[in-house]
Amino acid sequence: MLFAHDTELALVAAAALVNTDGGDEEKLPDVAALTAFLDTYGWTGRHDGTEAELRSARRLRPRLRRVWYEDEDGVVTIVNTLLREARALPQLVKHNDEPYHLHATPPDAPLAQRMAVEAAMAIADLVRGGELSRLRICDYPGCGNVLVDLSKNRSKRYCDTGCGNRAAVAAYRARRLHSVPGTPAQPPESPRPRADS
């Protein structure tokens, strides 16, 4: 484990929340989908199960997405704003057989506020550790999903939606095509790198 357990969970959940913003295709279409998301990522505390709560969670996504594109000073501004808006007060807590970890909002705070603060606290750990380069955009052409590279050797290039498999298949096909005499293989395009890479 590279970071505290709760930091890693919060980073992965933040990336997953950002990736539910599918542009034309809404990947968080209703309250049931939000409930499933919360269950998948182990969210505890207040969950109203309302359309208003769903809209608040959706509004958080573009704010968090900006973190993947900003330089360090921009990320710090976003993190500080999220923490200030929530009047975050870090506390050590223990629940659900988890060891002590930090929460900075009470369990009855609104869901989107808790999501924002959990993400901000985890991202603050990346800033403090000089590890913002672990926040990446999927390398698969046209994907655009965000990811958190928690590998020890910093080698994660693709999001968790199958892009790694698609890239491997494309590379295999390109090698096969290239092995046919007289047929040049063309590598896939790469998206632009992060601003702080």
Secondary structure, 3 states (H helix, E strand, C coil): CCCCHHHHHHHHHHHHHHHCEECCEECCCCHHHHHHHHHHCCCCCCCCCCHHHHHHHHHHHHHHHHHHCCCHHHHHHHHHHHHHHHCCCCEEECCCCCCCEEECCCCCCCHHHHHHHHHHHHHHHHHHCCCHHHEEECCCCCCCCEEECCCCCCCCCCCCCCHHHHHHHHHHHHHHHHHCCCCCCCCCCCCCCCCCC
